[in-house]
Amino acid sequence: MRRGSKVICVDDSFPKEIINFYTHLPVKDHVYTVRDLGIGVNWKGEPGEVVVYLESMYNPNSNKPPHPERGFNQERFREIQPPAWDKIEEETPVEEVLS
C-alpha cells in the first residue's frame, strides 16, 4: 500500500469516543484512494501507529507533538489496486507517460 493505491475499508468499527477527534470516518466496503501514509497516533493519542490518509478525508491534527493529522490504522484497509504508475514499463519514454 502506498500513495495513490485504491483501498477498500474492511473495518469501520470505531469506539464511540472517536467522534471527539475526527470529523470524517471511512465506511466499510467503500473504496478510497490513499493520499499518504505515515506514523501517527492511535485514537487514544499513543504514537507509533502506521496510518493511512485518504484523498477525500481531512481530519484535525493530533494534540501530541509533532501534531500530525489524524489518520486511520492501515489495518482497516485492504489494497485493491496499486497506483497506476506501477504498471508503466521501465522502457516507456517519459513523453508517452506524460501525454
C-alpha beads as a LAMMPS data file, in Angstrom:
LAMMPS data file: protein, C-alpha beads

99 atoms
98 bonds

1 atom types
1 bond types

-500.0 500.0 xlo xhi
-500.0 500.0 ylo yhi
-500.0 500.0 zlo zhi

Masses

1 110.0

Atoms # bond

1 1 1 0.000 0.000 0.000
2 1 1 1.332 3.418 -0.952
3 1 1 0.317 6.855 -2.160
4 1 1 -2.197 6.502 -4.996
5 1 1 -3.315 2.966 -4.080
6 1 1 -7.023 2.178 -4.248
7 1 1 -8.126 0.588 -0.990
8 1 1 -11.350 -0.777 0.435
9 1 1 -12.312 -0.240 4.046
10 1 1 -12.688 -3.604 5.773
11 1 1 -13.230 -2.341 9.331
12 1 1 -15.326 0.679 10.283
13 1 1 -15.949 -0.363 13.890
14 1 1 -14.711 2.680 15.775
15 1 1 -15.082 3.337 19.502
16 1 1 -17.771 5.953 20.171
17 1 1 -15.182 8.299 21.733
18 1 1 -13.514 8.729 18.345
19 1 1 -16.068 11.338 17.306
20 1 1 -14.223 13.730 19.652
21 1 1 -11.092 13.536 17.480
22 1 1 -12.257 13.019 13.873
23 1 1 -14.541 14.919 11.529
24 1 1 -14.641 12.187 8.831
25 1 1 -14.587 8.399 9.134
26 1 1 -14.311 5.733 6.430
27 1 1 -17.207 3.370 5.775
28 1 1 -16.866 -0.384 5.369
29 1 1 -16.914 -1.641 1.764
30 1 1 -16.293 1.853 0.336
31 1 1 -13.312 2.407 -1.953
32 1 1 -10.819 5.186 -1.238
33 1 1 -7.556 6.495 -2.685
34 1 1 -4.534 6.711 -0.396
35 1 1 -3.340 10.315 -0.139
36 1 1 -0.366 9.442 2.044
37 1 1 0.911 7.098 4.757
38 1 1 2.834 7.872 7.878
39 1 1 3.462 7.220 11.525
40 1 1 0.690 8.727 13.558
41 1 1 -1.160 8.344 16.803
42 1 1 -3.998 5.969 17.622
43 1 1 -7.356 7.219 18.855
44 1 1 -6.020 7.194 22.427
45 1 1 -3.195 9.564 21.428
46 1 1 -0.465 6.921 21.622
47 1 1 2.221 7.372 18.939
48 1 1 3.652 4.717 16.645
49 1 1 0.675 3.524 14.600
50 1 1 1.074 3.232 10.807
51 1 1 -1.719 5.382 9.446
52 1 1 -3.363 5.970 6.091
53 1 1 -4.554 9.382 4.938
54 1 1 -7.344 9.294 2.367
55 1 1 -7.835 11.625 -0.614
56 1 1 -11.399 12.504 0.285
57 1 1 -10.954 12.929 4.039
58 1 1 -9.086 15.526 6.030
59 1 1 -9.166 15.363 9.824
60 1 1 -7.913 17.576 12.662
61 1 1 -4.327 17.348 13.839
62 1 1 -3.333 15.446 16.949
63 1 1 -2.619 17.395 20.115
64 1 1 0.548 15.297 20.588
65 1 1 3.807 16.671 19.094
66 1 1 4.656 16.801 16.256
67 1 1 0.885 17.226 15.768
68 1 1 0.256 15.027 12.722
69 1 1 -3.124 14.913 11.049
70 1 1 -5.192 12.086 12.478
71 1 1 -5.183 9.206 10.008
72 1 1 -6.608 5.701 10.074
73 1 1 -4.836 2.499 11.056
74 1 1 -3.670 0.810 7.848
75 1 1 -5.129 -2.476 9.097
76 1 1 -8.610 -1.074 8.464
77 1 1 -7.972 -1.203 4.699
78 1 1 -7.096 -3.717 2.011
79 1 1 -5.376 -2.653 -1.181
80 1 1 -7.440 -3.472 -4.266
81 1 1 -5.423 -1.631 -6.898
82 1 1 -1.827 -0.417 -6.789
83 1 1 -1.026 3.055 -8.141
84 1 1 -1.270 3.286 -11.935
85 1 1 2.398 4.245 -12.239
86 1 1 3.307 0.719 -11.068
87 1 1 2.053 -0.542 -14.430
88 1 1 4.352 1.683 -16.510
89 1 1 7.093 -0.356 -18.092
90 1 1 10.636 0.823 -17.483
91 1 1 11.264 1.197 -21.227
92 1 1 8.323 3.594 -21.716
93 1 1 9.617 7.059 -22.690
94 1 1 8.667 9.842 -20.286
95 1 1 6.944 11.761 -23.097
96 1 1 4.483 8.874 -23.615
97 1 1 3.710 8.638 -19.904
98 1 1 3.035 12.365 -19.592
99 1 1 0.873 12.686 -22.698

Bonds

1 1 1 2
2 1 2 3
3 1 3 4
4 1 4 5
5 1 5 6
6 1 6 7
7 1 7 8
8 1 8 9
9 1 9 10
10 1 10 11
11 1 11 12
12 1 12 13
13 1 13 14
14 1 14 15
15 1 15 16
16 1 16 17
17 1 17 18
18 1 18 19
19 1 19 20
20 1 20 21
21 1 21 22
22 1 22 23
23 1 23 24
24 1 24 25
25 1 25 26
26 1 26 27
27 1 27 28
28 1 28 29
29 1 29 30
30 1 30 31
31 1 31 32
32 1 32 33
33 1 33 34
34 1 34 35
35 1 35 36
36 1 36 37
37 1 37 38
38 1 38 39
39 1 39 40
40 1 40 41
41 1 41 42
42 1 42 43
43 1 43 44
44 1 44 45
45 1 45 46
46 1 46 47
47 1 47 48
48 1 48 49
49 1 49 50
50 1 50 51
51 1 51 52
52 1 52 53
53 1 53 54
54 1 54 55
55 1 55 56
56 1 56 57
57 1 57 58
58 1 58 59
59 1 59 60
60 1 60 61
61 1 61 62
62 1 62 63
63 1 63 64
64 1 64 65
65 1 65 66
66 1 66 67
67 1 67 68
68 1 68 69
69 1 69 70
70 1 70 71
71 1 71 72
72 1 72 73
73 1 73 74
74 1 74 75
75 1 75 76
76 1 76 77
77 1 77 78
78 1 78 79
79 1 79 80
80 1 80 81
81 1 81 82
82 1 82 83
83 1 83 84
84 1 84 85
85 1 85 86
86 1 86 87
87 1 87 88
88 1 88 89
89 1 89 90
90 1 90 91
91 1 91 92
92 1 92 93
93 1 93 94
94 1 94 95
95 1 95 96
96 1 96 97
97 1 97 98
98 1 98 99
